């Protein structure tokens, strides 16, 4: 049966999927936040989650190397879709999830428990505060999937924030963020410029229709101090049910041309999505 509950930052609903016996959709104030299949943690229903999964799959190894454990810091928890995925694909990984909504953490633990074989540390704390307290060079991957409703909070969009992420990552580490925007991409362009001011390498993964400005949608930003696995990411993204492409190099420079990095003093949340862009009935 569906579960509805007031949480710290809105009204949460857990909706069973009639097409997948163990599938659940989490929404907050009508906006989809996470999808989990309790019987199949490898199933990533949302396309943006699949793309974050590609970043995790290619982290710390070449295509021919076995999947080694990772140290992953998840900023934003939701229904813990990606922590479940990492636990299944990278056994032995050490994962820390920070989620500001304590009541949401409790709801997910009650209805969609991780299980004793998936050791994940979960803390009820603001994402940037947790990042500031994290040890230097302690993470292989930082996954940022933080939305206040349907908007990325302003304090997670600045150069100062990106510098904290860079400090926490190991030299080979990668930062991956889920953002949402539409043409003319003022927010997306500024976010690429912000990451490029801190990291040596940046790329973007999105569906062609989004990049061409045909609709508002999600994009995954990937950054690191060492060369990113563009070819491997492009292969995986192209094979998705809704294929995406990787923008880097000259293509990314054309997209970002003229955009300036964002500092704390001028930071703003991501734009309000158009009516009906993400919400469900």
C-alpha positions as CSV (number, residue, x, y, z in Angstrom):
1,X,0.0,0.0,0.0
2,X,1.2,3.6,-0.6
3,X,2.7,5.3,2.4
4,X,2.2,9.0,3.0
5,X,4.0,11.0,5.7
6,X,5.0,14.5,6.6
7,X,8.8,14.8,6.7
8,X,11.0,17.7,7.7
9,X,11.0,19.4,4.3
10,X,7.6,18.5,2.8
11,X,5.1,15.7,2.3
12,X,6.7,12.4,1.3
13,X,4.9,9.5,-0.4
14,X,6.2,6.0,-1.1
15,X,4.3,4.5,-4.0
16,X,4.5,0.8,-5.0
17,X,5.1,0.1,-8.6
18,X,2.3,-2.0,-10.2
19,X,4.7,-3.2,-12.9
20,X,7.6,-4.3,-10.6
21,X,6.6,-6.3,-7.5
22,X,9.4,-4.9,-5.4
23,X,9.6,-1.4,-6.9
24,X,8.9,1.8,-5.0
25,X,8.8,5.4,-6.0
26,X,9.6,8.1,-3.5
27,X,8.1,11.6,-4.0
28,X,8.4,14.7,-1.9
29,X,5.7,17.4,-2.5
30,X,4.8,15.6,-5.7
31,X,8.3,15.7,-7.2
32,X,9.9,12.3,-7.9
33,X,13.0,11.8,-5.7
34,X,14.1,8.2,-5.9
35,X,13.1,4.8,-7.3
36,X,14.1,1.6,-5.5
37,X,13.6,-2.1,-6.4
38,X,14.2,-3.9,-3.2
39,X,14.8,-7.2,-5.0
40,X,17.2,-5.8,-7.6
41,X,19.5,-3.0,-6.5
42,X,21.1,-3.0,-10.0
43,X,17.8,-1.6,-11.4
44,X,18.2,2.1,-11.9
45,X,14.8,3.4,-13.1
46,X,15.6,7.1,-13.5
47,X,17.9,8.0,-16.3
48,X,19.9,10.4,-14.3
49,X,20.5,7.6,-11.7
50,X,21.7,5.4,-14.5
51,X,24.2,8.0,-15.6
52,X,25.5,8.5,-12.0
53,X,25.8,4.7,-12.0
54,X,28.0,4.9,-15.1
55,X,30.3,7.3,-13.2
56,X,30.5,4.9,-10.3
57,X,31.1,1.9,-12.6
58,X,34.0,3.6,-14.2
59,X,35.6,5.0,-11.0
60,X,39.0,3.7,-9.9
61,X,39.5,1.2,-12.6
62,X,39.8,0.5,-16.3
63,X,37.2,-1.4,-18.3
64,X,39.1,-4.6,-18.1
65,X,39.8,-4.4,-14.3
66,X,37.7,-6.1,-11.6
67,X,35.3,-3.9,-9.6
68,X,37.2,-2.8,-6.5
69,X,35.6,-1.3,-3.4
70,X,35.2,2.4,-3.3
71,X,35.0,5.1,-0.6
72,X,31.9,7.0,-1.6
73,X,30.3,10.1,0.0
74,X,26.7,10.6,-1.0
75,X,25.4,14.1,-0.6
76,X,21.6,13.6,-0.6
77,X,20.1,10.3,0.4
78,X,16.5,10.0,-0.9
79,X,15.6,6.3,-0.8
80,X,19.2,5.3,-1.0
81,X,19.1,4.1,-4.6
82,X,22.8,4.6,-5.4
83,X,24.2,3.4,-2.0
84,X,22.3,0.1,-2.6
85,X,23.7,0.0,-6.2
86,X,27.3,0.5,-4.9
87,X,26.9,-2.1,-2.2
88,X,25.8,-4.6,-4.9
89,X,28.4,-3.7,-7.6
90,X,31.3,-2.9,-5.3
91,X,31.2,-5.2,-2.3
92,X,33.3,-4.0,0.6
93,X,32.8,-0.3,-0.3
94,X,32.7,2.2,2.5
95,X,29.8,4.6,2.0
96,X,28.6,7.6,3.9
97,X,25.2,9.2,3.1
98,X,24.3,12.6,4.4
99,X,20.6,13.6,4.2
100,X,19.3,16.8,5.9
101,X,15.8,15.4,6.3
102,X,15.9,13.3,9.5
103,X,12.2,12.3,9.2
104,X,12.8,11.1,5.6
105,X,15.7,8.9,6.8
106,X,13.4,7.3,9.3
107,X,10.7,6.7,6.7
108,X,13.0,5.0,4.3
109,X,14.6,2.9,7.1
110,X,11.1,1.7,8.1
111,X,9.6,1.0,4.7
112,X,12.6,0.3,2.5
113,X,15.3,-1.0,4.8
114,X,18.8,-1.6,3.5
115,X,19.3,-4.9,5.1
116,X,22.1,-6.1,7.3
117,X,24.4,-7.0,4.4
118,X,24.6,-3.4,3.2
119,X,26.6,-1.5,5.7
120,X,26.0,2.2,4.9
121,X,26.6,5.1,7.4
122,X,23.7,7.6,7.3
123,X,23.8,11.0,8.9
124,X,21.1,13.6,9.3
125,X,23.1,16.7,8.4
126,X,23.3,19.4,5.7
127,X,25.4,18.4,2.7
128,X,27.8,21.3,2.8
129,X,28.3,21.0,6.6
130,X,29.2,17.3,6.2
131,X,31.6,18.1,3.4
132,X,33.4,20.7,5.5
133,X,33.9,18.1,8.3
134,X,35.0,15.3,5.9
135,X,38.7,14.3,6.0
136,X,41.1,15.4,3.3
137,X,41.6,12.9,0.4
138,X,39.2,10.5,1.9
139,X,36.8,9.7,-1.0
140,X,37.0,8.1,-4.3
141,X,33.7,9.5,-5.5
142,X,31.4,12.2,-4.2
143,X,27.9,11.9,-5.6
144,X,25.8,15.1,-5.2
145,X,22.1,14.6,-5.7
146,X,20.6,17.3,-3.4
147,X,17.3,19.0,-4.2
148,X,15.2,21.2,-2.0
149,X,11.9,20.3,-3.7
150,X,13.0,20.4,-7.4
151,X,15.9,22.9,-7.0
152,X,19.5,22.5,-6.1
153,X,20.2,24.7,-3.0
154,X,22.3,27.8,-3.6
155,X,25.0,26.9,-1.1
156,X,25.8,23.7,-3.1
157,X,26.6,25.7,-6.3
158,X,29.6,27.8,-5.6
159,X,33.4,27.8,-6.0
160,X,33.9,27.6,-2.3
161,X,31.7,24.5,-2.2
162,X,33.6,22.9,-5.1
163,X,36.9,23.5,-3.4
164,X,35.6,21.6,-0.4
165,X,34.7,18.7,-2.7
166,X,38.1,18.8,-4.3
167,X,39.8,18.7,-0.9
168,X,37.9,15.6,0.2
169,X,38.6,13.7,-3.1
170,X,41.6,11.6,-3.6
171,X,43.9,12.6,-6.6
172,X,42.1,10.1,-8.8
173,X,38.7,10.9,-7.4
174,X,35.6,12.1,-9.2
175,X,32.8,14.4,-8.3
176,X,29.4,13.8,-9.9
177,X,26.4,16.0,-9.6
178,X,22.8,15.8,-10.7
179,X,21.5,19.2,-11.8
180,X,18.5,20.3,-13.8
181,X,18.1,23.2,-16.3
182,X,16.7,24.2,-19.6
183,X,17.6,26.7,-22.4
184,X,19.3,29.1,-22.3
185,X,21.1,27.1,-19.6
186,X,22.3,30.0,-17.4
187,X,22.5,27.7,-14.4
188,X,24.0,24.8,-16.1
189,X,26.6,26.9,-17.9
190,X,27.6,28.6,-14.6
191,X,27.9,25.3,-12.9
192,X,30.3,24.0,-15.5
193,X,32.3,27.2,-15.2
194,X,32.4,26.8,-11.4
195,X,33.7,23.3,-11.5
196,X,36.2,24.2,-14.2
197,X,37.6,26.8,-11.9
198,X,38.5,24.1,-9.3
199,X,38.9,20.9,-11.3
200,X,41.3,20.2,-14.2
201,X,38.8,18.1,-16.1
202,X,35.0,18.5,-16.5
203,X,32.4,16.8,-18.7
204,X,28.6,16.7,-18.9
205,X,26.2,13.8,-19.6
206,X,22.7,14.6,-20.9
207,X,20.2,13.6,-23.5
208,X,20.5,15.4,-26.9
209,X,17.0,16.9,-26.5
210,X,18.0,18.6,-23.3
211,X,21.3,19.8,-24.7
212,X,19.6,21.2,-27.8
213,X,17.2,23.2,-25.6
214,X,14.1,21.3,-26.5
215,X,13.1,20.6,-23.0
216,X,14.0,21.1,-19.3
217,X,15.8,18.1,-17.9
218,X,18.6,16.6,-15.9
219,X,22.3,16.7,-16.6
220,X,25.1,15.0,-14.8
221,X,28.3,17.0,-14.3
222,X,31.5,15.0,-13.7
223,X,34.8,16.6,-12.6
224,X,38.2,15.4,-11.4
225,X,41.8,16.5,-11.3
226,X,42.9,13.6,-13.6
227,X,41.6,12.7,-17.1
228,X,38.0,11.5,-17.1
229,X,36.9,8.2,-18.8
230,X,35.1,10.0,-21.6
231,X,35.0,7.0,-24.0
232,X,33.7,4.6,-21.3
233,X,31.1,7.0,-20.1
234,X,30.0,7.8,-23.7
235,X,29.6,4.0,-24.5
236,X,27.4,3.4,-21.5
237,X,25.3,6.6,-21.9
238,X,24.7,5.8,-25.6
239,X,23.5,2.3,-24.7
240,X,20.8,3.5,-22.2
241,X,17.1,3.1,-23.0
242,X,17.0,6.9,-23.5
243,X,20.5,7.5,-25.0
244,X,22.6,10.4,-23.8
245,X,25.9,11.9,-24.9
246,X,29.0,13.1,-23.2
247,X,29.9,16.8,-23.9
248,X,33.5,17.7,-23.2
249,X,36.4,19.5,-24.9
250,X,35.4,22.0,-27.6
251,X,31.7,21.1,-27.4
252,X,31.6,21.9,-23.7
253,X,33.6,25.1,-24.2
254,X,31.0,26.2,-26.8
255,X,28.2,25.6,-24.4
256,X,29.9,27.4,-21.5
257,X,31.3,30.3,-23.5
258,X,31.0,33.5,-21.5
259,X,29.7,31.9,-18.3
260,X,31.4,32.9,-15.1
261,X,32.1,30.8,-11.9
262,X,29.7,31.3,-9.1
263,X,30.9,32.4,-5.6
264,X,29.0,32.1,-2.4
265,X,28.1,35.8,-2.3
266,X,26.1,35.5,-5.6
267,X,25.0,31.9,-5.5
268,X,21.3,31.1,-6.3
269,X,19.4,27.9,-6.4
270,X,18.8,26.1,-9.7
271,X,15.8,27.3,-11.7
272,X,12.2,26.4,-10.9
273,X,11.2,23.6,-13.3
274,X,8.4,24.4,-15.7
275,X,5.0,23.2,-14.6
276,X,4.7,19.5,-15.0
277,X,8.4,19.0,-15.8
278,X,9.0,16.5,-12.9
279,X,5.9,16.4,-10.8
280,X,3.4,13.6,-10.9
281,X,-0.2,13.3,-9.8
